[in-house]
Amino acid sequence: MTANKKIALVTGGSRGLGKNMAINIARKGIDVVITYHSRKEEAQHVVAEIEKEGAKAVALQLNTGDVKSFPAFFKHLKTALKNTFHAEHFDFLINNAGIGIHKPFTEITEEDFDELMNIHFKGVYFLTQQALPLLNDGGRIINLSSGLARFTTPGYSAYAAMKGGVETLTRYMAKELGTRGIAVNIVAPGAIETDFGGAIVRDNPAVNKMVADATALGRAGLPDDIGGVVAFLCTEEARWINGQRIEVSGGANL
């Protein structure tokens, strides 16, 4: 039976939203591969939490901003699929890994821009492209955007522009991969209380209040508000959702 279980790959799964997604996906009875950039110990803790949910899990190192490293990563992934899951393919790709750079438009450097581009757009583009031979027909791809691609908050011009690009890319992926029965959607969280972007929403009371005041449901988001939505998109019930932008922000800036 275990050999027939579905398998999800969650990038940036060692902490924050990615961790929450991975655990919620495991609760759906899906095995999970998570990637981490540098925090191996944290990633192993997440693996242990997933295993407590009754799913198999493995953590692999990956820098999603370094396209040249992807072929080696997929070799490691093939080995992990075979050894841990007795499988040759996986079913769900969640492109979650990301960073935040908060600077005014006038102060963003080319290095800032390139780092955001490599992780949030170029990395997503080519990681997905290179993952396709290992992704089962009828699988799912879930990209991550941000409420900032819909509304504006000064200081996020480059970050939000990359997310806007991935939103357009998602529709193209959905159209072009539909012949393989692969559904592609994008989830756009609002401001969430995590360590993302220097934990500004979680740890700065003034920012937290600003977010809450701008949100119809009256608070900032929590990781648990997002992970379950991503997990749902990996279920059979979500099979007919395709090419959609799903904002999960509590009604921010309506």
Sequence and secondary structure as in RCSB ss.txt:
>XXXX:A:sequence
MTANKKIALVTGGSRGLGKNMAINIARKGIDVVITYHSRKEEAQHVVAEIEKEGAKAVALQLNTGDVKSFPAFFK
HLKTALKNTFHAEHFDFLINNAGIGIHKPFTEITEEDFDELMNIHFKGVYFLTQQALPLLNDGGRIINLSSGLAR
FTTPGYSAYAAMKGGVETLTRYMAKELGTRGIAVNIVAPGAIETDFGGAIVRDNPAVNKMVADATALGRAGLPDD
IGGVVAFLCTEEARWINGQRIEVSGGANL
>XXXX:A:secstr
 GGGS EEEETTTTSHHHHHHHHHHHHTT EEEEEESS HHHHHHHHHHHHHTT  EEEEE  TT GGGHHHHHH
HHHHHHHHHHS S EEEEEE         TTT  HHHHHHHHIIIIIHHHHHHHHHGGGEEEEEEEEEE  GGGT
S  TT HHHHHHHHHHHHHHHHHHHHHGGGT EEEEEEE SBSSSGGGGHHHH HHHHHHHHHTBTTSS B HHH
HHHHHHHTTSGGGTT  S EEEESSSBT 
